[in-house]
Amino acid sequence: MGDNSGRSIALLIPIPMSGNTFGRLFCVTSFGESHGPAIGCVVDGCPPGLALSEADLQPDLDRRRPGTSRYVTQRKEADLVRILSGVYQGHTTGTPIALLIENTDQRSYDYDKIRQTFRPNHADYAYVQKYGVRDPRGGGRSSARETAVRVAAAGIAKKWLRERFGVRIRGYVAQIGPVELRLEDWEAVELNPFFCAEPARVPELEALIDALRAQGDSVGARINVEASGMVPGWGEPVFDRLDADLAHALMGINAAKGVEIGDGMRVAGMRGTEHRDEMRPQGFLSNHSGGVSGGISTGQDLLCSIAIKPTSSITTPGRSIDDTGAAVDMRTTGRHDPCVGIRAAALAAALAALVPIAHAVRPRAENADAAPPTTRIPPLAP
């Protein structure tokens, strides 16, 4: 259908936004924009009786919040989370838990010059094509600012998994641009601004990010996530596979462009004799599959990796179009990350927690009385 100008009317009518809820039995619905008064979410399906306070959720928020070092965006947000419902006398009640984080350091005027311009490789153009309207301030709903509430929600999941099953989920930066980083020391991850596990390489990373800022450019990254203490039997064999749900969650990160489970893309060059995770009564002899076989957890460590694209908001001028379709040269100003992947370590570990808890609570309704005839073996043979 078109008007007298021949344009499609469908593009001129705002379309409601959906897809703001993740999960079913344990689900998170988020709301808010980068430059609105606040962001928040509602967590539904958390079992009752979990001791919970804001202090349990704040540490992960502090890891991902902006302005923590000169190597990330200089937007200053405290990211203090408030629990508005679902907790009574320090324990969850089983009812929806509402979380709220106020935005306090918006600078919307930074975006005045690009209000009518589409930033290359950003969500601006796609949003207008889908909804017919967009919020240009800081990217609006497409901003990574929204991910703070997902981290807060996942803090609930991480605490429940840890206390109920002993599952521990953590992540580290495994690569920034051309610099590949080894897992040498988990303790070091919390002691440097890059969340890397190879502390001797920190000076190299500092020089790289400083050079990128001076050049008005950005760089991508890779984040590795590990969940230890996993329970065998989580996941479904066809559509709700544990690894498929995990990929779904991690690809929900704004800048994510790839997800690998276990050896990931490297399996294309491996042989069956090399990749198969052999077993003995003492345990598994390897973990090439990343702790998932047939879509179901084996009890081994859950291993995954995500690729984060270079930040598209950079100061180097680039070619684009404006909202009339005319060609323009544009330059993004404001406060942006030279490598958004640095802060994604906390985010990736958080989102990974939303998947195991969903599958952990499912057997309570489906097959809690199942009694496997085979004895469990250790996740790793001595």
N, C-alpha and C positions, 0 to 999 in steps of 0.2 A: 504494500500500500504506500502511496506517495502523495505529496502535496503538489501545488501548481509548479513548484520549482523542480520537481522530479526527485527530491530527496526523500529518503525513507523516513516515515514518521516514527518508526520503531526506535530510531536512534535519538529521538528528541524526547521520548517519554522515559523518565527515570524508572529503572527496574529494581525491585526490592533485592537487597543483598541477603544471601543465605550462606550456608557453609561456615557458620561461626561456632559450631559445636563439634568437639572431638570426643569420640567414645560413645558407648551406649550404657552399659551397667555402671561404669565409673566415667562420668562425662563432664566436660569443661566447656562452658559457653562464655566467650569473652566479649567485651564491648569497649568502646572508646577509640579516640584518635590521638595522634602525636601531639597536637596543639590544643586539644580540648581541655576542660577543667580536670578531668581524671580519666583513668583507665581502670578496668576491673573485670571480674569474672564471677561466675556462679559454678561451684563444684557440687555435683549431685551424684549420690551413690557411695559416698564415703561411709564405711561401716561405723556404727556407734562405738563409743568407749575409748577412742584414741585420745590420749592426752595431747592437747594442741594449743599453741599460743602463737602470737606474732613472732616471738623470738625463735621459734622452730623454722620459720619460713625466711627470715631475714638474711641469714648467711649466704644462700645462693643468690638472692637478689643483690647483695653487695658485690658478688663476684661479677655479675653481668651489667651492673649499672654504669652509666656513662660518667666521664670526668674523673675516673680513678687514677689515670696517669696521662702523660703527654702523648702517649701512643694511640689513644682512642679519641672519640669525639669529646669536645670540651663542654658540652652541655652538662650542667650541674643539676642533677636530680638526686634527692635523698632516697627515693624509691622505698619509702616507709610504708609497709603494708598494714592495713587494718582489717580485722575480721569482724564482719557486721552481723553474721548470723550463723547458726548451725553448731555453735559451741556453748555449752552451759557448764559453769563451775570447772572450766579448764578441760572439758572432754567433749568430743564430737557427739552429737545426738542422733546422727543418722539422717538428719534433714539437710536441705541445701546449705552449703557454706558460701557466703558472699564475701568476696575480697575486693578491696579498693586501694588504689595507689593514686595519689594526687600528682598532677603535673604542675611544677612550680617554676620552671625555667624555660618557658617557650619564648622564642623570638620570631614571631610570625612575619615581621617586616623583612627578614632575610629572604623571603620568598616572593616579595612584591614584584621583583623584576622578571620572575619566570612564571608569573601567574597564568599568562596566556601561552606559555611555551612548554612543549613536551620534552622532558629530560631523556636523552637517549638511554635505552636499556633499563628504564625505570618503569613503574607501573602506571605513570600518568596517562599515556596514550591508550593502553589497554582498558583502564578504568572508564575513560570517556566512551570508548567503543561499546563497552558492556552496559554501563549505567546511564550514560548521557549526561553525567555530572561528576565532578570530583572535588575533593578538598585539597587544595594545593599546599596547604601549610604543613611543611615537614613530611609530605607524603600521605598525610591523613591516616586512613585505615591501613595502608600498605606499609607504613613505617615500622621499623624494627622496635620502636617504642612499645608497641602492643605486646611484644613477647615477654615483657616483664611480668605480666599477669599469668602467663603460662608457666613461667618459672615458679611463681608463688604457688600456683595450683599443684604443680608437680612436687613441691616441697611436702605437701600432704601425702602424696602417693609414696614418695621416698621414705618418709617416716613410718608409714604403715607397713611397707614391704620390709624395712629393716627390723622393726620390732616383732612382726609376725613371723617372718621367714628367715631373717638374717641376710637379706639381699642388700648389697652395697653397690650403688651406681655412681660412676665418676667419669670424667672426661679430661682430655688434655689436647693441646694444639700440637699436631704431629707434622705440620708443614706450613710455612708462610712463604708464598711465592716460590723461589727456587731453593729455599733452605729447608731441607728435610731433617726432622728431629726425631731422635730415638727415645724410647721409653727407658730411662735410666733410673729415675727416682720419683716415685709418686709424691713424696713429701715436698719436693721442690716445686711442684705445680702451683701450690698456694703461696709461694715465696717470691715469685717474679711476675711482672706485669704482663707477660705473654702466656702465662699458664702452660709453659712447656716443661717437659720432664727431663730436659738435658740442659741444666743450668749453665754449663760452660759456653753455650752458644748464645746466651742472652746479649752480650755486647754486639754480636753480629746482627741480631734482630733489631737492636736499637739503631744501629747505623742504617739498616735497610729502611725502617719506617721514617727516620729523619730525612733520608734522601727522597723518599716518596712524597713527603709533605712539601719539600722544597721544589720538587718537580711538578706538583699539582696532579699527582697520579695516585693510583691505588693498586692493591694486589690481592690475590685470592689466598685461600688457606684450606687446610684439611684438619678435621677434628676426629679423634678416635675416642670411642666410648666403650666402657667395660662395665658389665653387671656381673658381680661375683656372688656366690651363694645362691645361685638360681635353683629352682625346684623343677624336676622333670615332670612333663605332662601338661605344661601350659601351651596353649595354642590349639588351632583346629587344622584338620588335614587338607581343606580345600580353600575356601574363600577367606576365612578369618585366620589365616596362618600367622604365627607369631612374627615371622620375619617380614611378611607382607604388611602387617599392621605397623611394625616398627619403621619400615620404609615410608609408609603413609605419614606417620608422625614426624619423622625427620625431614621429609620433603616439605612439610608445612613451615619450616624455617624460611624466612623471607628470601634469603640469598642462596639457599641450597640448590645445587645443580646436579648432585649425584649422591647415591647412597650405596654402600657395600656392606654385606653381611659376611663375616669370616674373611676368607681369602678374596671374596668379591670377584672383580674382573680378572684377577690373576688366574682363576680356574680355567680360563680359556686356553692357557698354555701348559696346563698340568696334565699328568696322567692319573688314571684311577688308582694305580699302586702308590702314588704319591699323595693324592688328596684324601683318600678314604681314611676316616678316623677309626682305626682299629681299636679293639677292646680286649682286656684281660680282666679276670676277677678283681684285680687290684685297681682297675679304673681304665679310663680312656687313654690312649697312647698319643693322641694329638687332638687339635681342635681347628681343623681347617674350615669346618662348616659354621664356625662362630656360635656354637651352642644350640643350633636348631637343625633338626632332621625331620623331613616330611612336614614341615610347618609347626612342629611341636618341640618344646625345649627338652634337652637331654640331661640337664643338670650341670652341664659344663658352663664356663663363663660365657655370657652373651657378648659378642664382639661385633662392633659395627664402626663404620667410618663414613663421614660425609664431606663432600667438597663444597666449599663456599666461594661464590664468585667474587671478583674484585668489586668494590663499592662503585656504583655507577654515578654517584654524586661527587664529582671532582672539579677542581678549579681550572683544569686545562680546557680551553674552548673546544666545542664540538658542533657538528652539523646536526640540525634537527628541523622541525616544522613548528609553527604556532597553531592556535586553535582554528585559524582560517584555512590551514593547509599550506600556507606560504613557507618557503625555505628561509631558515634563519640560522645564524651562528649564535650559540648560547654558552654561558659559563655559569656553573653552579656555585653559589656562595653559601655562607653559613658554616655550621659546625658539623663535620662529618668524620667518619673513621677512615684512615688510610687503609686499614684492613679490618673489616667488620668481623672477620673470623676470630679475632682475638677474644672478643666478648661472647662468641658463640660456644665456647667450651662449656660454660655453665648451662647455657640454653639447651645444647644437645643432650647433656646428661639428664637435664630435667625432663625433656620431652620423651626420652627413652623410658623414664619411669612410668609414664602414663599408659604404656602398653602392657608391661607385666602385671600391673595391678588390675587392669581390666580382665585379663585372663585368670588372675588369681581368684577374683571374686566370682567368676563364672561357674566353677564347679560347685559352689555353694548351692546353686539352683539346678545344676544339671546332673552331676555324677559324684556327689560327695561321698557316696558309699562304695565307690569303686575300690577293689582290692587286687592290685596287680600281682600275679603269681610269681613274677621274677623279682629277685632281690635287686635293689638299687646298687649300682657300683659307683665308686668315687669319680668325681669329674676329671681327675688327673692321676694317673698311676705314679707311684713313687719311683 
